[in-house]
Amino acid sequence: MDIRAAIYCRISQDRGGAGTGVARQEDDCRALCARKGWDVITVYTDNDVSAYSGAPRRAWQELLTDISHGTVNAVVCWHVDRLTRSPRELEDVIDLADRNGLELATVTGEVDLSTPTGRMVARMLGAAARHEAEHKAERQQRQRRQAAEAGRIAGGGRRPFGYEDDRVTVRPSEAEIVREGARRVLAAESLASICRDWQARGIVTAAGIPWKPTGLRRMLASARISGRREHTPRGSWERTRPLLGEIVADAVWPGIISDEDSDRLRALLSDPERRRKVEGDERRSYLLSGILRCGKPRADGKPCGTGMVGRPRSGVPRYVCPNTPGADSCGGTAANAARTDEHVRDMLLAALESETLMERLREPDDTGSELYEEIRVDEEELEELASDFGHRKITRKEWMTAREPIEVRLERNRAKLANVSGSGILLDFIGSFEDMAARWERMNHSQRRAIVTAAVRSIVVAPADPRRRWDPDRFIFDWIA
């Protein structure tokens, strides 16, 4: 029988990136083929790919395809566990051997898939390899958690933005960019808006590429920039790392922003509604869409209340109550968009110039401090629970039962914390009317909308008086402050 052999090599981790591990496997496999007198048709290599992680192995899939097509009829590898650490995949190989008469040879010992005894040996080796992989993963998870609880640096990867190559020393030029990004997000500016501005200014990531909203979101949501160590366990089935992990310790490196600002950022950026509320605002070409409410009375005397949207007529931008079939909107109110935007701006700046409002905004608010304390206590309780589970003081069921109400409280308080930012946005903006007007002109769409939404809940637009071309009295403001 003409033996057309394929060599399969795999290594789980190639820390140096040189591929020397798979190269050694290939050398040993070629020597085995030479002893057997087999012709090596091709070599399939999956370098730095763990079978246990569930990551796709492209070379492995190509090998299976070539076996099924009859291109090769023998597979040579260093050990059975280089083929797979999944009993399910091993059964696929055994099925291929049955259908195609596949030969299997390993450097570490003969495995004959054509006999029941050989298959039993292969299955035993596969089960042992799977156990070893799972046990190794368990040890590594525990080691990573211990390192996190000690506040140590996580190994591997590119240096984090804002820090030098040692991952501890703050890089001042980048640290100021981090603080700027934090301020702008807390002021309700969209991530896309910030990224566009940074791209125009030539600000790039630690990898030297332009910032994108996903990368900026992950950087600002990281506890690292506040000098705290975060632990993010991940199951083997998860393809991406969750945005937020558990804060388990103060880190060995200094923070760039305060713990309080970090907590607010984490609450804002993990809010599933934020993309709709903020990132969606960035796509609006009309400043007051959704803020303006139709005030036309219904048959019962109550106002329509539908959020008005921007729609031009004959090329003139307008705000209208949408006439949507099947919806509750009346479609009976409209206003010129340019004049409405100017009127709302002037009313807003005049209100913010008020000394009474400024004093009210500067009054101390203990709500944020109380939320910080409640969040801190709950996070410490979660840490203690995890420690008790790790030391086997409680069972997994007890750990899960006790953890659930704490996580519910944390989610609720983080959502509240995300809303304790309106007064801060306005305090950074207020000044004399002329100063605020100048700042308003320099702001982009997202920044202006953040100021409006921090100051007013909504603006009701009454029906137009046909006798007046422009009626500013139609607009009824519901002020927050």
C-alpha positions as CSV (number, residue, x, y, z in Angstrom):
1,M,0.0,0.0,0.0
2,D,1.3,3.4,-1.0
3,I,1.5,5.5,2.2
4,R,0.9,9.2,1.8
5,A,1.7,10.6,5.2
6,A,0.8,14.0,6.6
7,I,2.6,15.4,9.6
8,Y,0.5,17.4,12.1
9,C,2.2,19.7,14.7
10,R,0.7,21.8,17.4
11,I,1.9,23.7,20.4
12,S,-0.5,25.4,22.8
13,Q,1.7,28.4,23.7
14,D,4.6,29.9,21.7
15,R,5.7,32.6,24.0
16,G,8.7,33.6,21.9
17,G,6.8,33.5,18.7
18,A,9.7,31.6,17.0
19,G,7.8,28.4,16.3
20,T,10.7,26.3,17.6
21,G,8.3,23.9,19.5
22,V,6.5,22.9,16.3
23,A,9.8,22.8,14.4
24,R,11.1,20.2,16.9
25,Q,7.9,18.1,16.5
26,E,8.3,18.2,12.8
27,D,11.9,17.0,12.9
28,D,11.0,14.0,15.1
29,C,8.0,13.2,12.9
30,R,10.1,13.3,9.7
31,A,12.6,10.9,11.4
32,L,9.8,8.5,12.2
33,C,8.5,8.6,8.7
34,A,11.9,7.9,7.3
35,R,12.2,4.8,9.6
36,K,8.8,3.5,8.4
37,G,9.6,4.3,4.7
38,W,6.6,6.7,4.4
39,D,6.5,9.6,2.0
40,V,5.7,12.9,3.7
41,I,3.1,14.7,1.4
42,T,2.6,17.8,3.5
43,V,2.9,19.3,7.0
44,Y,0.0,20.9,8.9
45,T,0.9,23.3,11.7
46,D,-1.2,25.0,14.3
47,N,1.2,27.2,16.2
48,D,0.2,28.8,19.5
49,V,-3.3,27.3,19.4
50,S,-4.7,25.5,22.4
51,A,-7.1,22.6,21.7
52,Y,-8.7,23.1,25.1
53,S,-9.5,26.7,24.6
54,G,-11.9,26.0,21.8
55,A,-10.1,28.4,19.4
56,P,-10.4,27.3,15.7
57,R,-7.5,25.2,14.4
58,R,-7.4,25.9,10.7
59,A,-4.6,23.4,9.9
60,W,-6.5,20.7,11.8
61,Q,-9.6,21.3,9.7
62,E,-7.6,21.2,6.5
63,L,-6.1,17.9,7.6
64,L,-9.5,16.3,8.2
65,T,-10.7,17.5,4.8
66,D,-7.7,16.0,3.0
67,I,-8.2,12.7,4.9
68,S,-11.8,12.5,3.8
69,H,-10.8,13.2,0.2
70,G,-8.1,10.6,0.3
71,T,-5.3,13.0,-0.3
72,V,-3.4,11.5,2.7
73,N,-3.9,8.1,4.3
74,A,-1.5,8.3,7.2
75,V,-1.1,10.9,10.0
76,V,2.1,11.3,12.0
77,C,2.3,13.4,15.2
78,W,4.5,13.7,18.2
79,H,1.8,12.4,20.7
80,V,-1.9,11.7,20.5
81,D,-2.6,14.8,22.6
82,R,-1.1,16.9,19.8
83,L,-4.0,15.8,17.6
84,T,-6.7,16.6,20.2
85,R,-7.5,16.8,23.8
86,S,-11.2,16.3,23.1
87,P,-12.6,12.8,23.3
88,R,-15.2,13.9,20.8
89,E,-12.6,14.9,18.2
90,L,-10.7,11.6,18.8
91,E,-13.8,9.7,17.9
92,D,-13.9,11.7,14.6
93,V,-10.4,10.5,13.9
94,I,-11.4,6.9,14.7
95,D,-14.4,7.2,12.4
96,L,-12.1,8.5,9.6
97,A,-9.7,5.6,10.2
98,D,-12.7,3.1,9.8
99,R,-13.9,4.7,6.5
100,N,-10.5,5.6,4.9
101,G,-8.1,3.0,6.4
102,L,-6.1,5.8,8.1
103,E,-2.8,4.9,9.6
104,L,-1.7,6.8,12.7
105,A,1.9,6.9,14.1
106,T,3.2,8.8,17.0
107,V,6.8,9.5,18.0
108,T,6.1,8.6,21.6
109,G,4.6,5.2,20.9
110,E,2.6,3.1,18.4
111,V,-1.2,3.6,18.3
112,D,-3.0,1.2,16.0
113,L,-6.5,2.5,15.3
114,S,-7.4,-0.6,13.2
115,T,-7.7,-2.8,16.3
116,P,-9.9,-2.5,19.4
117,T,-6.9,-2.6,21.7
118,G,-5.2,0.3,19.8
119,R,-8.4,2.3,20.0
120,M,-8.7,1.7,23.7
121,V,-5.2,2.9,24.2
122,A,-5.9,6.0,22.1
123,R,-9.0,6.8,24.1
124,M,-7.2,6.3,27.4
125,L,-4.4,8.6,26.2
126,G,-7.0,11.2,25.1
127,A,-8.9,11.0,28.4
128,A,-5.7,11.5,30.3
129,A,-4.7,14.4,28.2
130,R,-8.1,16.0,28.7
131,H,-7.8,15.6,32.4
132,E,-4.3,17.2,32.4
133,A,-5.6,20.1,30.3
134,E,-8.5,20.8,32.6
135,H,-6.3,20.5,35.7
136,K,-3.8,22.8,34.2
137,A,-6.5,25.4,33.4
138,E,-7.8,25.2,37.0
139,R,-4.3,25.8,38.4
140,Q,-3.7,28.7,36.0
141,Q,-7.0,30.4,36.9
142,R,-6.1,30.1,40.6
143,Q,-2.6,31.5,40.0
144,R,-4.1,34.4,38.0
145,R,-6.5,35.2,40.8
146,Q,-3.7,35.1,43.5
147,A,-1.7,37.5,41.4
148,A,-4.6,39.8,41.0
149,E,-5.4,39.7,44.8
150,A,-1.7,40.7,45.4
151,G,-2.1,43.6,43.0
152,R,0.6,42.3,40.8
153,I,1.1,43.1,37.1
154,A,-0.6,40.7,34.6
155,G,2.0,39.2,32.3
156,G,2.0,39.3,28.6
157,G,0.5,41.6,26.0
158,R,1.3,45.1,24.9
159,R,2.0,47.9,27.4
160,P,-1.2,49.6,28.6
161,F,-1.9,53.1,27.3
162,G,-0.8,55.7,29.8
163,Y,2.1,53.6,31.2
164,E,5.7,52.9,30.2
165,D,7.0,49.5,29.0
166,D,7.5,48.4,32.7
167,R,3.6,48.7,33.0
168,V,4.1,50.6,36.3
169,T,5.6,54.1,35.5
170,V,3.0,56.6,34.3
171,R,3.7,58.2,30.9
172,P,2.6,61.8,31.5
173,S,1.7,62.7,27.9
174,E,-0.6,59.7,27.6
175,A,-1.9,60.1,31.1
176,E,-3.3,63.5,30.2
177,I,-5.1,62.0,27.2
178,V,-6.6,59.3,29.5
179,R,-7.9,62.0,31.9
180,E,-9.3,64.0,28.9
181,G,-11.1,61.0,27.6
182,A,-12.5,60.3,31.1
183,R,-13.8,63.9,31.5
184,R,-15.4,63.9,28.1
185,V,-17.2,60.5,28.6
186,L,-18.4,61.6,32.0
187,A,-19.7,64.8,30.3
188,A,-21.9,62.4,28.2
189,E,-19.9,62.9,25.0
190,S,-20.0,59.8,22.7
191,L,-17.0,57.6,22.2
192,A,-17.2,58.0,18.4
193,S,-17.0,61.8,18.8
194,I,-13.8,61.5,21.0
195,C,-12.2,59.1,18.6
196,R,-12.8,61.3,15.6
197,D,-11.2,64.3,17.5
198,W,-8.2,62.2,18.6
199,Q,-7.7,60.9,15.0
200,A,-7.7,64.5,13.7
201,R,-5.1,65.4,16.4
202,G,-2.9,62.4,15.6
203,I,-3.4,60.7,19.0
204,V,-2.9,56.9,18.6
205,T,-3.0,53.9,20.9
206,A,-0.1,52.1,22.5
207,A,0.0,50.0,19.3
208,G,0.4,53.1,17.2
209,I,-3.0,52.8,15.5
210,P,-6.0,55.3,15.5
211,W,-8.4,55.0,18.4
212,K,-11.7,53.2,17.8
213,P,-14.8,53.3,20.1
214,T,-14.4,49.7,21.2
215,G,-10.8,50.2,22.3
216,L,-11.5,53.5,24.0
217,R,-14.4,52.0,25.9
218,R,-12.3,49.1,27.2
219,M,-9.5,51.3,28.2
220,L,-11.7,53.8,30.1
221,A,-13.7,51.0,31.8
222,S,-10.5,49.3,33.0
223,A,-9.9,49.6,36.8
224,R,-6.2,49.7,35.9
225,I,-6.2,53.4,35.1
226,S,-7.4,54.1,38.7
227,G,-4.5,52.0,40.2
228,R,-6.7,49.0,41.1
229,R,-6.2,45.4,40.2
230,E,-9.1,43.7,38.3
231,H,-9.7,40.0,37.9
232,T,-11.7,38.8,35.0
233,P,-12.2,35.1,35.0
234,R,-13.4,33.7,31.7
235,G,-14.9,30.3,30.8
236,S,-13.3,28.3,28.0
237,W,-16.6,28.8,25.9
238,E,-16.2,32.6,26.0
239,R,-14.5,34.1,23.0
240,T,-14.1,37.7,24.3
241,R,-13.1,39.0,27.7
242,P,-16.0,40.7,29.6
243,L,-15.8,44.5,29.8
244,L,-15.8,44.6,33.6
245,G,-14.0,42.3,36.0
246,E,-14.0,42.1,39.8
247,I,-11.8,44.7,41.5
248,V,-9.9,42.6,44.0
249,A,-7.0,44.8,45.3
250,D,-5.0,48.0,45.1
251,A,-2.4,47.6,42.4
252,V,1.4,48.1,42.6
253,W,1.2,50.8,40.0
254,P,-0.2,54.4,40.5
255,G,-3.6,55.4,39.2
256,I,-4.1,58.1,36.5
257,I,-7.7,58.9,37.5
258,S,-9.5,58.7,40.9
259,D,-11.4,55.7,42.1
260,E,-14.6,57.7,42.1
261,D,-14.3,58.7,38.4
262,S,-13.3,55.2,37.5
263,D,-16.4,53.8,39.2
264,R,-18.6,56.3,37.3
265,L,-17.0,55.4,34.0
266,R,-17.4,51.7,34.6
267,A,-21.1,52.2,35.5
268,L,-21.7,54.4,32.4
269,L,-19.8,52.3,29.9
270,S,-21.3,49.0,31.1
271,D,-24.9,50.4,30.9
272,P,-26.6,48.5,28.0
273,E,-28.8,51.5,27.4
274,R,-25.9,53.8,26.9
275,R,-25.4,52.9,23.3
276,R,-29.0,53.8,22.5
277,K,-28.9,57.0,24.6
278,V,-25.5,58.4,23.8
279,E,-24.0,56.7,20.8
280,G,-27.3,56.9,19.1
281,D,-27.4,60.7,19.7
282,E,-24.1,61.0,17.8
283,R,-25.9,59.8,14.6
284,R,-28.6,62.4,15.0
285,S,-28.3,65.5,12.8
286,Y,-30.8,67.3,14.9
287,L,-29.7,68.6,18.3
288,L,-33.1,68.3,20.1
289,S,-34.5,65.1,18.7
290,G,-36.3,63.3,21.5
291,I,-35.9,66.2,23.9
292,L,-38.7,68.2,22.3
293,R,-42.2,66.8,23.1
294,C,-45.3,67.4,21.2
295,G,-47.8,69.6,23.2
296,K,-50.8,69.4,20.9
297,P,-53.9,68.4,23.0
298,R,-55.5,65.0,22.4
299,A,-59.3,64.4,22.5
300,D,-59.1,63.8,26.2
301,G,-57.3,67.2,26.7
302,K,-53.9,65.7,27.6
303,P,-50.9,66.6,25.5
304,C,-49.7,64.2,22.8
305,G,-46.2,63.9,24.5
306,T,-44.5,62.1,21.6
307,G,-40.8,62.9,21.1
308,M,-40.3,65.1,18.1
309,V,-37.8,64.2,15.4
310,G,-36.0,66.0,12.7
311,R,-37.4,65.9,9.2
312,P,-36.9,68.5,6.5
313,R,-39.7,69.9,4.3
314,S,-38.7,71.5,1.0
315,G,-35.1,71.4,2.1
316,V,-35.8,73.3,5.4
317,P,-34.9,71.4,8.6
318,R,-37.8,71.1,11.0
319,Y,-38.7,69.3,14.2
320,V,-42.0,67.4,13.8
321,C,-44.3,65.1,15.8
322,P,-43.9,62.0,13.6
323,N,-47.1,60.8,11.8
324,T,-46.3,57.1,12.1
325,P,-49.1,54.6,11.2
326,G,-50.2,52.6,14.2
327,A,-48.3,54.8,16.7
328,D,-49.8,57.2,19.3
329,S,-48.2,60.3,17.8
330,C,-50.6,62.9,16.4
331,G,-48.3,64.3,13.7
332,G,-49.8,67.8,14.3
333,T,-46.9,69.9,15.6
334,A,-43.8,71.2,13.8
335,A,-41.1,73.9,14.4
336,N,-38.2,75.4,12.4
337,A,-35.1,73.5,13.5
338,A,-32.6,76.3,13.2
339,R,-34.6,78.9,15.1
340,T,-35.6,76.3,17.7
341,D,-32.0,75.4,18.3
342,E,-31.0,79.0,18.7
343,H,-33.9,79.7,21.1
344,V,-33.1,76.7,23.3
345,R,-29.4,77.7,23.3
346,D,-30.2,81.3,24.4
347,M,-32.7,80.1,27.1
348,L,-30.2,77.5,28.4
349,L,-27.3,80.0,28.6
350,A,-29.5,82.6,30.3
351,A,-30.6,80.0,32.9
352,L,-27.1,78.8,33.5
353,E,-25.9,82.4,34.1
354,S,-28.3,82.6,37.1
355,E,-26.5,82.9,40.5
356,T,-29.3,80.9,42.1
357,L,-28.7,78.0,39.8
358,M,-24.9,78.2,40.3
359,E,-25.3,78.1,44.1
360,R,-27.7,75.1,43.8
361,L,-25.2,73.2,41.6
362,R,-22.4,73.9,44.1
363,E,-24.3,72.6,47.1
364,P,-22.6,69.4,48.4
365,D,-24.4,66.2,47.3
366,D,-23.9,63.2,49.5
367,T,-25.7,60.8,47.1
368,G,-22.5,60.0,45.2
369,S,-20.5,59.4,48.3
370,E,-23.2,57.0,49.7
371,L,-23.3,55.1,46.5
372,Y,-19.5,54.8,46.4
373,E,-19.5,53.4,50.0
374,E,-22.3,50.9,49.2
375,I,-20.5,49.7,46.1
376,R,-17.3,49.3,48.0
377,V,-18.9,47.2,50.7
378,D,-20.6,44.9,48.2
379,E,-17.4,44.5,46.2
380,E,-15.6,43.5,49.5
381,E,-18.4,41.0,50.3
382,L,-18.0,39.4,46.8
383,E,-14.2,39.2,47.4
384,E,-14.7,37.5,50.8
385,L,-17.2,35.1,49.3
386,A,-14.8,34.1,46.5
387,S,-12.1,33.6,49.1
388,D,-14.3,31.4,51.2
389,F,-15.2,29.3,48.1
390,G,-11.5,29.1,47.1
391,H,-10.6,27.8,50.6
392,R,-13.6,25.4,50.5
393,K,-15.3,27.0,53.4
394,I,-18.5,27.1,51.4
395,T,-19.9,25.0,48.6
396,R,-20.3,26.3,45.0
397,K,-24.1,26.3,45.5
398,E,-23.8,28.4,48.7
399,W,-21.4,30.8,46.9
400,M,-23.8,31.2,43.9
401,T,-26.8,31.7,46.3
402,A,-25.0,34.4,48.4
403,R,-23.5,36.1,45.4
404,E,-26.8,36.7,43.5
405,P,-28.4,39.4,45.7
406,I,-25.1,41.2,46.1
407,E,-24.6,41.4,42.3
408,V,-28.2,42.7,41.9
409,R,-27.4,45.5,44.5
410,L,-24.2,46.3,42.7
411,E,-25.9,46.6,39.3
412,R,-28.6,48.8,40.7
413,N,-26.1,51.1,42.6
414,R,-23.8,51.3,39.6
415,A,-26.7,52.4,37.4
416,K,-27.6,55.1,40.0
417,L,-24.0,56.2,40.1
418,A,-24.0,56.6,36.3
419,N,-26.7,59.2,36.6
420,V,-24.9,61.3,39.3
421,S,-23.0,63.4,36.7
422,G,-25.4,66.1,35.4
423,S,-24.3,68.8,37.9
424,G,-20.7,68.1,37.2
425,I,-21.2,68.6,33.5
426,L,-22.9,71.9,34.1
427,L,-20.3,73.1,36.7
428,D,-17.6,72.6,34.1
429,F,-19.6,74.7,31.6
430,I,-21.1,77.6,33.4
431,G,-19.6,81.1,33.4
432,S,-20.6,84.4,32.0
433,F,-23.1,84.5,29.1
434,E,-20.3,85.5,26.6
435,D,-17.9,82.7,27.8
436,M,-20.6,80.1,27.6
437,A,-21.7,81.2,24.2
438,A,-18.1,81.0,23.0
439,R,-17.7,77.5,24.4
440,W,-21.0,76.4,22.9
441,E,-19.7,77.4,19.4
442,R,-16.6,75.3,19.9
443,M,-18.5,72.3,21.0
444,N,-19.5,69.4,18.7
445,H,-23.0,68.0,18.5
446,S,-22.5,65.4,21.2
447,Q,-21.1,67.9,23.7
448,R,-24.0,70.3,23.1
449,R,-26.6,67.7,23.6
450,A,-24.9,66.6,26.9
451,I,-25.3,70.2,28.2
452,V,-29.0,70.3,27.2
453,T,-29.8,66.9,28.7
454,A,-28.0,67.8,31.9
455,A,-30.1,70.9,32.3
456,V,-33.6,70.0,31.1
457,R,-35.8,66.9,31.3
458,S,-37.8,67.8,28.2
459,I,-39.2,70.8,26.3
460,V,-42.9,70.8,25.4
461,V,-43.7,72.4,22.1
462,A,-47.3,73.8,21.9
463,P,-49.1,74.1,18.6
464,A,-48.1,77.1,16.5
465,D,-50.2,80.2,16.4
466,P,-51.0,80.8,12.7
467,R,-51.0,84.5,13.3
468,R,-47.3,84.5,14.4
469,R,-44.4,83.6,12.1
470,W,-42.2,82.7,15.1
471,D,-43.5,82.3,18.7
472,P,-40.9,81.6,21.4
473,D,-43.6,81.2,24.0
474,R,-44.6,77.8,22.4
475,F,-41.6,76.2,24.2
476,I,-42.2,75.1,27.8
477,F,-39.0,74.0,29.6
478,D,-38.9,71.3,32.3
479,W,-35.7,72.3,34.1
480,I,-33.8,69.6,36.1
481,A,-31.8,72.0,38.3
